[in-house]
Amino acid sequence: MQITLSYSLAFAIQASAASVVPLPELTGPYKIGTSVLELVDSSRTDPFAPTIQSRDLVISLFYPTDSQAECILTLQFPPLTAAYIDGVYNDTNDSAERILTQSCLDSPLSHPELPLLLFGPGFSNSRTYYSAELEEIASHGFNVVSVDHPYDTAIVEYPDGHAVYSKDSALTNATSEEYLGVRVADMKFVLDALSDPSTVSRIPGLDATVSLPTSKVGAFGHSFGGATSLQLLASDSRFAVGANHDGILFGSVIQDGTDSPFVLFGTNPRVINGSDDETWIEAWGNLRGFKRQYGVNGTEHGAFTDFPIIRDLLGEEAPPAIDNGLGTISGQRIINIENAYMTALFGRFLKDEAGELLDGEGSEDWPEVVLMREN
């Protein structure tokens, strides 16, 4: 647990340096814990690293906790990641250093029986860009794992405080298919690790005798993470249901398809460089299971990150550049929409719940969401 302690200490120092801005309170019935793990895949050499080394990943977990101990809320962004974000937005207020989640740092995972969901960020995006969305979904009864992909992510910050940056990649001319292959292998490895007692025993509240439900999990993601989710359904039967948040699709699954349930969830209209997204059109005909395509009015590509809610919470202190590519939808609204549709999807196929929203029941509560296509 020393690694997590170092990470926690960095957060504590960071939190004391400035006034915090809390994310909205969660709406689900569960209080949420969070923890960070480093996972090293010694079976693979990282094809993107500048030196020969094993593939070295970082994951965040968001999970229901019943702990009655003191809850230490964690900051959304660790120090180097916060500094990177503030630099990107030319934010002299150091805003990224002050965003506080609603997740209790290293509280015990209390419900290992709940379904596992694996989440992948967009290309170049850190997993930490989605914490508000993921902790909200977790509060409704899921154990959620988000995964960073070193060297295609702009910055990956490790629990010991060091970071790697995409500009350090030795493979600067990698194709989308190469990045996709590595991401798929990363997600499979994370799921393998969560089946390994030595990894499970590192999760707060668990020990080597606990088994997580890794034989049937959900996969979803934003942008390239969403494309990865669909490819996972076709390549590993443990990934049983998935969703893509506004990602152009890549990989053999576009032509080969899958029998697994899948939801395409994105902007309305779904246009890339002035034309309809042909990858969604082609893949749709090869999705042989339950399928839905939704468009969300008022969104742009970046709306499916946490930056709309961060923009809204900062108000007049928000750097002007943060608003680029987010659309007009409010941050709280897009989080509520994502939660409603994702919990309906994963509730139906992983919890045997009805998921009535997928059939249109209650859709009047979400007038921004347009059902574009269904099977």
C-alpha positions in Angstrom: 0.0 0.0 0.0 3.0 2.3 0.1 2.4 3.4 -3.5 -1.1 4.6 -2.7 0.1 6.3 0.4 2.6 8.4 -1.6 -0.2 9.4 -4.0 -2.5 10.3 -1.1 0.2 12.4 0.5 0.7 14.3 -2.8 -3.0 15.1 -2.9 -3.0 16.2 0.7 -0.2 18.7 0.1 -1.9 19.9 -3.0 -5.2 20.4 -1.3 -3.8 22.5 1.4 -2.3 25.0 -1.1 -5.5 26.5 -2.3 -9.3 26.7 -1.8 -11.0 23.7 -3.4 -14.0 23.6 -5.8 -16.1 20.5 -5.1 -17.8 18.5 -7.8 -21.6 18.1 -7.4 -22.9 15.7 -4.8 -23.7 12.3 -6.1 -27.3 11.2 -6.8 -27.0 7.4 -6.3 -27.7 5.5 -3.1 -24.0 4.7 -2.4 -21.1 6.6 -1.0 -18.1 6.2 -3.2 -14.5 5.3 -2.6 -11.6 5.6 -5.0 -8.1 4.2 -5.2 -5.3 4.3 -7.7 -3.1 1.3 -8.8 -0.1 0.9 -11.0 -0.2 -2.3 -13.0 2.8 -3.6 -14.9 2.4 -6.1 -17.7 5.7 -8.0 -17.6 4.5 -10.1 -20.6 4.6 -7.1 -23.0 7.3 -4.7 -24.1 5.9 -1.2 -24.5 6.1 -0.4 -28.2 5.8 3.3 -27.6 8.2 3.8 -24.8 11.6 5.5 -25.6 13.5 2.7 -23.8 12.9 -1.0 -23.6 10.5 -1.6 -20.7 7.3 -3.5 -19.8 4.0 -1.9 -20.5 3.2 0.1 -17.3 -0.4 1.2 -16.7 -2.2 3.3 -14.1 -5.9 2.7 -13.2 -8.4 4.5 -11.0 -11.2 2.6 -9.3 -14.5 4.2 -8.2 -16.7 1.9 -6.1 -19.5 1.8 -3.5 -18.2 1.9 0.0 -20.0 1.4 3.3 -17.2 2.7 5.4 -18.1 4.7 8.5 -14.6 6.0 8.9 -13.7 9.5 8.1 -14.0 10.3 4.4 -11.0 12.1 2.9 -12.3 13.5 -0.5 -9.7 13.3 -3.2 -8.7 16.0 -5.7 -9.6 15.2 -9.3 -6.2 15.8 -10.7 -2.8 14.8 -9.2 -0.2 17.6 -9.2 1.7 17.1 -12.5 -1.6 16.5 -14.3 -3.2 19.6 -12.8 -0.2 21.7 -13.9 -0.3 20.2 -17.4 -4.1 21.1 -17.7 -3.5 24.6 -16.3 -0.7 25.1 -18.9 -2.9 23.9 -21.8 -5.6 26.4 -20.8 -3.2 29.2 -19.8 -5.0 29.2 -16.5 -3.2 31.6 -14.1 -5.7 30.7 -11.3 -4.4 27.1 -11.1 -8.0 25.9 -11.3 -7.2 22.3 -12.1 -5.4 22.0 -8.8 -8.5 22.8 -6.9 -11.2 20.5 -8.2 -12.4 18.1 -5.5 -14.3 14.9 -6.3 -17.0 13.3 -4.2 -15.0 10.1 -3.7 -13.4 9.0 -0.4 -9.7 8.3 -0.9 -8.8 4.6 -0.2 -12.1 3.8 1.5 -12.8 0.0 1.4 -14.5 -1.5 -1.6 -17.6 -2.8 0.1 -19.5 -4.6 -2.7 -17.2 -6.8 -4.8 -20.3 -8.6 -6.2 -21.4 -5.5 -8.1 -20.7 -5.5 -11.9 -17.4 -4.2 -13.2 -17.3 -1.5 -15.9 -14.0 -0.7 -17.7 -13.7 2.8 -19.1 -11.3 4.2 -21.7 -10.5 7.9 -22.2 -10.3 9.7 -25.5 -7.0 9.8 -27.4 -4.5 12.0 -25.6 -6.9 12.4 -22.7 -6.1 11.4 -19.1 -8.4 9.0 -17.3 -8.8 11.8 -14.7 -10.8 13.9 -17.2 -13.8 11.7 -16.5 -13.9 11.3 -12.7 -17.2 13.2 -12.2 -19.0 11.0 -14.7 -17.5 7.8 -13.4 -18.1 8.4 -9.7 -21.7 9.3 -10.4 -22.2 6.0 -12.3 -20.5 4.1 -9.5 -22.9 5.7 -7.0 -25.7 3.8 -8.7 -24.2 0.4 -7.9 -21.2 -0.3 -10.2 -17.5 -0.9 -9.6 -15.9 1.3 -12.3 -12.3 1.1 -13.5 -10.7 3.8 -15.7 -7.5 3.1 -17.5 -4.6 5.4 -18.7 -2.8 4.4 -21.9 0.8 5.7 -21.7 2.3 7.5 -24.7 -1.0 8.0 -26.5 -2.2 9.9 -23.4 -0.7 13.4 -23.2 0.3 12.8 -19.5 0.1 9.7 -17.3 1.0 10.4 -13.7 2.1 7.4 -11.6 1.5 6.9 -7.9 5.1 7.6 -7.0 4.8 11.1 -8.5 6.6 10.7 -11.9 4.9 11.1 -15.2 5.3 10.1 -18.8 4.2 12.3 -21.7 3.1 11.4 -25.2 5.9 13.6 -26.7 8.4 11.1 -25.3 7.1 8.3 -27.5 9.7 6.6 -29.7 6.9 5.7 -32.1 5.6 9.1 -33.2 4.2 7.8 -36.5 2.1 5.0 -35.1 -1.2 4.4 -36.9 -4.6 4.4 -35.4 -4.8 0.6 -35.8 -1.5 0.2 -33.9 -2.7 2.4 -31.0 -6.0 0.5 -31.0 -4.2 -2.8 -30.8 -2.2 -1.7 -27.8 -5.3 -0.2 -26.1 -7.2 -3.5 -26.6 -4.3 -5.4 -25.0 -4.2 -2.9 -22.2 -7.8 -3.4 -21.3 -7.6 -7.2 -21.5 -4.5 -7.1 -19.2 -6.4 -4.9 -16.7 -9.2 -7.4 -16.6 -6.7 -10.2 -16.2 -5.1 -8.3 -13.3 -8.5 -7.9 -11.6 -8.9 -11.6 -11.8 -5.5 -12.1 -10.0 -5.6 -12.4 -6.2 -2.3 -10.5 -5.9 -3.9 -7.4 -7.6 -7.3 -7.8 -5.8 -5.5 -7.8 -2.4 -4.1 -4.3 -3.2 -7.6 -2.8 -3.5 -8.7 -1.3 -0.2 -11.1 -3.5 1.7 -10.3 -6.7 -0.3 -7.9 -9.6 0.2 -6.7 -12.5 -2.0 -9.8 -14.6 -1.1 -12.2 -12.1 -2.9 -13.2 -12.7 -6.5 -14.5 -9.9 -8.6 -17.0 -10.7 -11.4 -14.5 -10.5 -14.3 -16.2 -13.1 -16.5 -18.9 -10.7 -17.7 -18.1 -7.0 -17.6 -19.1 -3.8 -19.4 -16.8 -1.6 -21.5 -17.3 2.0 -22.5 -15.3 5.0 -23.3 -15.1 8.4 -24.9 -13.8 9.0 -28.4 -10.9 6.5 -29.1 -11.8 4.8 -25.8 -15.3 4.2 -27.2 -13.8 2.7 -30.4 -11.7 0.4 -28.2 -14.8 -0.7 -26.3 -16.5 -2.0 -29.5 -13.3 -3.8 -30.6 -13.1 -5.4 -27.1 -16.6 -6.9 -27.5 -15.5 -8.7 -30.7 -12.1 -9.9 -29.4 -12.8 -11.0 -25.8 -16.0 -12.7 -24.7 -15.6 -11.4 -21.1 -16.5 -7.9 -22.4 -20.2 -8.5 -22.7 -21.8 -5.1 -23.3 -20.5 -1.7 -24.3 -21.0 1.9 -25.3 -19.1 4.5 -27.4 -19.3 8.1 -26.4 -18.8 10.1 -29.6 -15.8 8.1 -31.0 -15.0 7.5 -34.6 -14.7 3.7 -35.0 -11.6 1.8 -35.9 -10.6 -1.8 -36.3 -11.8 -5.1 -37.8 -15.0 -4.9 -35.8 -16.5 -2.4 -38.2 -16.8 -5.1 -40.8 -16.9 -8.2 -38.6 -19.4 -6.8 -36.1 -20.5 -8.4 -32.8 -23.5 -10.1 -31.3 -23.0 -8.2 -28.0 -25.2 -5.3 -27.0 -23.8 -1.9 -27.9 -24.9 1.7 -27.8 -23.6 4.5 -29.9 -24.0 7.8 -27.9 -22.8 11.1 -29.3 -23.4 14.5 -30.8 -26.4 15.4 -32.9 -25.9 15.5 -35.8 -23.1 12.9 -36.0 -20.8 14.7 -38.4 -17.1 14.4 -39.0 -15.4 17.1 -41.2 -18.7 18.1 -42.6 -20.0 14.6 -43.5 -21.8 11.9 -41.7 -19.5 9.6 -39.7 -19.2 6.7 -42.2 -17.7 4.4 -39.5 -20.9 4.5 -37.5 -23.0 3.9 -40.6 -20.9 0.9 -41.7 -20.6 -0.6 -38.2 -24.3 -0.3 -37.5 -25.2 -2.9 -40.1 -22.8 -5.4 -38.5 -24.1 -5.0 -34.9 -26.2 -8.1 -34.6 -27.3 -7.8 -31.0 -29.2 -5.1 -29.1 -28.2 -1.7 -30.4 -29.2 1.9 -30.1 -27.8 5.1 -31.5 -28.5 8.3 -29.5 -27.7 11.9 -30.4 -27.5 14.5 -27.6 -28.5 18.0 -28.6 -26.2 20.9 -27.4 -23.1 18.8 -27.3 -19.8 18.9 -29.1 -17.1 16.2 -28.8 -15.6 17.6 -25.6 -19.0 17.6 -23.8 -18.4 13.9 -23.0 -15.5 14.8 -20.6 -15.8 16.5 -17.2 -14.8 19.8 -18.6 -18.4 21.2 -19.0 -19.0 20.7 -15.2 -15.6 22.1 -14.4 -16.3 25.1 -16.6 -19.6 25.7 -14.9 -18.3 25.3 -11.4 -15.4 27.7 -12.0 -17.8 30.3 -13.4 -16.1 33.6 -14.1 -12.8 32.1 -12.9 -12.8 29.6 -15.8 -10.1 30.2 -18.4 -11.8 31.2 -21.7 -10.1 28.4 -23.7 -11.8 25.7 -21.6 -15.1 26.3 -23.4 -13.7 25.2 -26.8 -15.4 22.2 -28.1 -17.9 21.6 -25.3 -21.2 22.8 -26.7 -23.9 24.6 -25.0 -25.2 21.8 -22.7 -24.6 22.4 -19.0 -22.1 20.2 -17.2 -24.5 18.8 -14.6 -27.0 18.0 -17.4 -24.6 15.9 -19.5 -23.4 14.0 -16.4 -27.1 13.2 -15.5 -27.8 12.1 -19.1 -24.7 9.9 -19.3 -25.6 8.4 -15.9 -29.2 7.7 -16.9 -28.4 6.0 -20.2 -25.3 4.1 -19.1 -26.9 2.7 -15.9 -29.9 1.7 -17.9 -27.7 -0.2 -20.4 -25.4 -1.8 -17.9 -28.2 -2.4 -15.5 -30.1 -4.4 -18.1 -27.3 -6.6 -19.3 -25.2 -7.0 -16.2 -27.8 -6.8 -13.4 -30.9 -8.2 -15.1 -32.7 -4.9 -14.5 -35.3 -3.7 -16.9 -33.5 -0.7 -18.3 -36.8 0.8 -19.4 -35.2 4.0 -20.7 -33.6 2.0 -23.5 -37.1 1.3 -24.7 -38.2 4.9 -24.5 -39.9 4.8 -21.1 -39.1 8.0 -19.3 -37.3 9.5 -22.3 -39.4 12.6 -21.9 -37.2 13.5 -18.9 -34.3 13.7 -21.3 -35.5 15.8 -24.3 -31.9 16.6 -25.4 -31.4 12.9 -26.2 -32.7 11.9 -29.7 -33.0 8.2 -30.6 -31.4 8.1 -34.0 -31.6 4.4 -34.8 -32.6 1.2 -33.1 -32.8 -2.5 -34.0 
